[in-house]
Amino acid sequence: MRTSRTLFIYIFLLSCFTAHAEQSDSVLFKVTYYTNHKSFIERTNLHVDELVLEVGEQQTRFYSLYRRMRKERMDSLKALGIDAFSMQGMMADLPRSYYRYMVYNNVPENGKRHVECKHYHDLFYEEDMDIPQWEIVEGDSTILGYKCQKAVGTYRGHYWQVWFTPDIPVSYGPWKLSGLPGLILHAYDAKAFCTYDAIAFENGKGETLYTPKTKAQRSTREQDLKLVKLSSANSVAYFKYFGLQTFDTYTDRNGIVKKMPTHTAILLEDE
């Protein structure tokens, strides 16, 4: 069963990747990853999320399932005319996402990457699809029933250990990790800031792979990194950047006025 399914995927992918570039893209399969990631150096707790990689004929999309669930419910409540105060209570059962990014490969064209960044006002930037410098090393594992090989590599200041499966011959994975001869099913940042573990694989159902028609403001990767650092270290300056005024103090539950906390942000890219 595993062999026949893998062969089917392989033949199907080959036929799709040779399709004409102007054909509308559709989802071939989806991989869901469970992630633990850390936002600040000073904190020990990890945020959890479920992230989805949709692989299409030419493009991919990587996004937070938690964030998508919240947006879909919010849009539904708005359509019903629910007021903002009531909406808060109706959203309380959904998990929050602290994962800032939505990543598209081969968007807006082949060899380019489109990245949407969650800020007070959302930003996006485009860049070349550079890949980590990988070395395939000894080691094997089985993930979701697929035999996997081990690789290590560096990407923009982070050292990654990953497991990929040649049984699914696409060179993609979570975040911006790509360039191996098989789908990445597990990735671990050696600084222990972030891990991605594949927990589900499903074939597409012919749905169109969404491409961005964003209202976000065009920016740069460098500006996004500066804003992530600023939001952690100086919230007043961060909101001032977006034209808002805020306070540098707050009152805790005991009625004591305190300075807004400062943190050192952890970035997925240090370079």
C-alpha positions in Angstrom: 0.0 0.0 0.0 2.8 2.4 0.9 4.8 1.6 -2.2 1.8 2.0 -4.6 0.8 5.3 -2.9 4.4 6.6 -3.2 4.6 5.6 -6.8 1.3 7.3 -7.6 2.5 10.5 -5.9 5.8 10.4 -7.7 4.2 10.0 -11.2 1.5 12.6 -10.4 4.1 15.1 -9.2 6.3 14.6 -12.3 3.4 15.2 -14.6 2.3 18.3 -12.7 5.7 19.9 -12.4 6.1 19.8 -16.2 2.7 21.5 -16.7 2.5 24.8 -18.4 3.3 27.7 -16.1 0.1 29.6 -16.8 -2.2 26.8 -15.6 -4.0 27.5 -12.4 -2.2 25.8 -9.5 -4.0 23.3 -7.3 -3.1 21.5 -4.0 -1.5 18.1 -4.6 -1.1 17.3 -0.9 -1.0 18.9 2.5 1.4 18.2 5.4 0.5 19.4 9.0 3.4 20.1 11.3 3.2 20.5 15.1 5.6 23.2 16.2 7.1 24.4 19.4 8.8 27.8 19.1 10.1 30.4 21.5 9.6 34.1 21.1 11.9 35.7 23.7 15.3 34.9 25.1 14.2 35.7 28.6 11.2 33.3 28.7 11.3 29.5 29.0 7.8 28.7 27.8 7.2 27.6 24.3 4.4 28.5 22.0 2.6 25.7 20.2 0.9 25.8 16.9 -0.1 23.6 14.0 1.3 24.7 10.6 0.2 23.5 7.2 2.4 23.2 4.1 0.3 23.0 0.9 2.2 21.8 -2.1 0.8 22.6 -5.5 1.8 22.0 -9.0 4.3 24.8 -8.9 3.7 26.8 -5.8 3.6 26.1 -2.1 1.9 27.8 0.9 2.9 27.5 4.5 0.6 29.0 7.2 -0.7 28.7 10.7 -3.8 26.5 11.0 -4.6 28.3 14.3 -4.5 31.7 12.7 -6.6 30.5 9.8 -9.3 29.0 12.1 -9.5 32.3 14.0 -9.8 34.4 10.8 -12.5 32.2 9.3 -14.6 32.4 12.5 -14.0 36.1 12.8 -15.1 36.6 9.1 -18.2 34.6 9.8 -19.1 36.6 12.9 -18.6 39.9 11.1 -20.9 38.7 8.3 -23.6 38.1 10.9 -23.2 41.6 12.3 -21.8 40.4 15.7 -20.3 43.3 17.6 -16.6 43.4 18.6 -17.2 42.8 22.3 -19.4 39.8 21.8 -17.0 38.5 19.2 -14.2 38.2 21.8 -16.2 35.7 23.8 -17.1 33.7 20.7 -13.4 33.4 19.8 -12.2 32.4 23.3 -12.2 28.6 22.6 -9.9 28.8 19.6 -6.1 28.6 20.2 -4.0 31.7 19.5 -1.2 31.7 17.0 2.1 33.4 17.8 3.6 32.3 14.5 4.1 35.5 12.5 4.6 34.3 8.9 2.8 33.0 5.8 5.3 31.8 3.2 4.7 31.2 -0.5 7.3 29.6 -2.8 7.4 30.4 -6.5 5.2 33.4 -5.9 4.9 35.9 -7.7 7.0 33.9 -10.2 9.3 30.9 -10.3 12.4 31.3 -8.1 10.8 34.0 -5.9 9.3 33.8 -2.4 6.5 35.9 -1.0 6.4 36.3 2.8 3.5 37.9 4.7 4.4 39.2 8.2 2.0 39.7 11.0 2.4 43.1 12.6 -0.1 45.7 13.8 -0.5 46.5 10.1 0.6 43.5 8.1 3.6 43.7 5.9 5.0 41.5 3.1 8.2 41.2 1.2 9.6 39.3 -1.7 13.0 37.6 -2.0 14.9 35.1 -4.0 14.3 31.4 -3.0 17.8 30.8 -1.6 18.3 27.5 0.1 20.3 26.2 3.1 23.7 24.6 2.7 22.8 21.0 3.3 24.9 17.9 4.1 23.2 14.5 4.0 24.7 12.5 7.0 24.3 9.1 8.4 21.0 8.4 10.1 17.5 7.1 9.2 14.1 7.2 10.7 10.5 6.6 9.9 7.9 9.4 10.1 4.2 8.9 9.2 5.3 5.6 7.7 7.8 7.1 5.3 11.5 6.2 5.5 13.6 9.3 6.1 17.2 10.3 5.8 19.0 12.9 7.9 20.6 16.1 6.8 22.2 19.1 8.6 22.7 22.6 7.3 22.9 26.3 8.1 20.4 29.0 7.1 20.8 32.6 8.0 22.6 32.1 11.3 20.7 29.0 12.4 21.9 25.4 12.3 19.2 22.9 11.4 18.9 19.1 11.7 16.2 17.7 9.5 14.7 14.4 8.3 13.4 14.1 4.8 11.8 11.4 2.7 12.9 10.6 -0.8 9.6 8.7 -1.2 8.0 12.1 -1.7 10.4 13.7 -4.2 9.7 17.4 -3.7 12.3 19.7 -2.3 10.2 21.6 0.2 9.6 21.6 3.9 8.4 23.9 6.7 9.3 27.6 6.9 11.9 28.4 4.2 13.7 25.0 4.5 14.0 23.5 1.1 16.5 22.1 -1.4 16.7 18.5 -0.4 15.8 15.5 -2.6 12.6 14.8 -0.7 10.0 16.4 1.5 11.2 17.5 5.0 9.0 15.9 7.7 11.0 16.9 10.8 13.2 20.0 11.5 15.0 21.0 14.6 16.8 24.3 15.2 20.0 23.5 17.2 19.4 26.6 19.3 16.3 24.9 20.6 14.2 27.9 19.4 11.9 26.0 17.0 11.0 22.5 16.0 8.6 21.2 13.3 7.2 17.7 13.5 4.9 16.3 10.7 1.8 14.8 12.2 -0.5 14.4 9.2 -0.3 13.9 5.5 -3.3 14.1 3.2 -3.8 14.3 -0.6 -5.4 17.4 -2.1 -9.0 17.3 -3.2 -8.6 19.5 -6.3 -8.9 22.8 -4.4 -7.1 25.8 -5.8 -3.9 26.7 -4.0 -4.6 30.2 -2.7 -2.2 32.9 -4.0 -1.9 36.2 -2.1 -4.2 39.1 -2.9 -3.0 40.9 0.2 -3.8 44.4 1.6 -0.5 44.2 3.5 2.1 47.0 2.9 5.1 46.2 0.8 8.2 46.1 2.9 11.6 44.3 3.1 12.9 41.3 5.1 15.3 43.7 6.9 12.5 46.0 8.0 10.4 43.0 9.3 13.4 41.9 11.4 13.8 45.4 12.8 10.1 45.6 13.7 10.1 42.1 15.4 13.0 43.3 17.6 11.3 46.6 18.3 8.0 45.1 19.3 9.8 43.1 22.0 12.2 45.7 23.2 10.2 48.9 23.0 6.4 48.6 22.5 5.9 52.4 22.6 8.3 52.9 19.7 6.8 50.0 17.9 3.2 51.4 17.9 4.5 54.8 17.1 6.0 53.4 13.9 2.4 52.5 12.9 1.1 56.0 13.8 -0.4 55.0 17.2 0.2 56.4 20.7 0.4 54.1 23.7 1.6 54.1 27.3 4.9 52.9 28.6 3.3 51.7 31.9 0.5 49.4 32.8 -1.5 48.5 36.0 -1.2 44.9 37.2 -4.0 42.9 38.8 -3.0 44.2 42.2 -3.3 47.8 41.1 0.4 48.5 41.0 1.7 50.6 38.1 4.6 49.0 36.3 6.8 49.8 33.3 6.0 47.8 30.2 8.3 44.8 30.0 11.2 44.6 27.5 12.4 41.4 25.9 15.0 40.2 23.5 13.3 38.8 20.4 14.2 35.4 19.0 14.4 35.5 15.2 14.1 32.6 12.7 16.8 34.4 10.8 19.8 36.1 12.5 21.4 37.3 9.2 
